[in-house]
Amino acid sequence: MRRWILDLTTNVIFMMIFGKRYSGDDLDKEEARKCQMIFKKFIYLSGANVMGDMIPWLGWLDIRGHKKSMKKTSKDYDNLLKQWLEEHHDRRMSNKANGKGVEQDFMDVMISMLKDTDIDVYDVDTINKATCSILNIGGVDTTATMLTWTISLLMNHRRVLMKVEEELDIHVGKGRIVEESDIPNLVYLQAVMKESLRLYPPAPLGGPREVTQDCVVGGYHVAAGTKLFFNIWKLQRDPKIWSEPLEFRPERFMTTHKNLDVRGQNFELIPFGSGRRVCPGINLSMQMGHLVLASLLQSFQLSNPNHEPIDMTMIEGLTISKATPLQIIITPKLSNNLYM
């Protein structure tokens, strides 16, 4: 399921940023898998525990080979972005010569905005690649991770899964495919997504921040210039704030916590961060998350092939990824013409 979801989210992000499909005619299967492996490695290394970071004088040993792997992954990723940027420049020149307009994906917009920019430190191509890179990395894996954990939780809580399916039957039915306009009526599905994000925030430590002036946090003096990470995972499982914090209970977001949102306004629930460093892709992530989950649960019956609980073991990385594959049997449950 994770590979399927990752293909879907990558296709959406690729079309927005690079103007091409990740799978299909624009990239052959081998190149597509190569892209995915580079992104997966990039995400893992960005959140890996590196000995040199904790004990600097041991950094030269490169224990576990992280530094070497980082250099290779960075080079591979840069080569991909360089290739796609050159393709954009070539296409723009060709279209201009033929009197055609230029299709404006995000990389095209960046080229147009940066062409007359005077920047002392970095060249415009580097800024374009870096900006597209962070949007791609930040948007693809986090959305796929969010959906993977949500489906895993539903498979382990059949009662909740049945309630979501009942809600879909009531508000959408089985005579048409669920649409984005239906989502506001699917309040229990929204509660399920919130509870999943509470238990398994895609980026458990959020984005790094730098203290601009000396301050005191929780009785500790924090000097200006200190790099801070917020343990979102711990905060959202705090028993002082949440009753039965380790339990998957979507109903809490329809009763005691019904007014909490995930957009950084309620500090008890900040899976996307808060303040000026809040994730700019919240709306895209939630729109995709709700619609993909609703479409999947409306169109297919999900069952576990081995009839055992889904393994919820996590692995380290920039995102909180599932250690083992999520394997599910899906059986169509709507009329054949609705799958066309």
Buried (B, 14 or more C-beta within 10 A) or exposed (E): BBEBBBBBBBBBBBBBBBBBBBBEEBBEEEBBEBBBEBBBBBBBBBBBEBBBEEEEEEBEEBEEEBBEBBEBBBEBBBEBBEEBBEBBEEBBEEEEEEEEEBEEBBBBEBBEEBEEEEEEEEEBBBBBBEBBBEBBBBBBBBBBBBBBBBBBBBBBBEEBBEBBBEBBEEBBEEEEBBEEEBBEEBBBBBBBBBBBBBBBBBBBBBEEBEBEEEEEEEEEEBEEEBEEEBEBBEBBBEEEEBEEBEEBBBBBBEEEBEEBEBBBEEEEBBBBBBEEBBBEBBEBBBEBBBBBBBBBBBBBEBEBEEEEEBEBEBEEBBBBBBEEEBEBEEEEEBEEEEEE
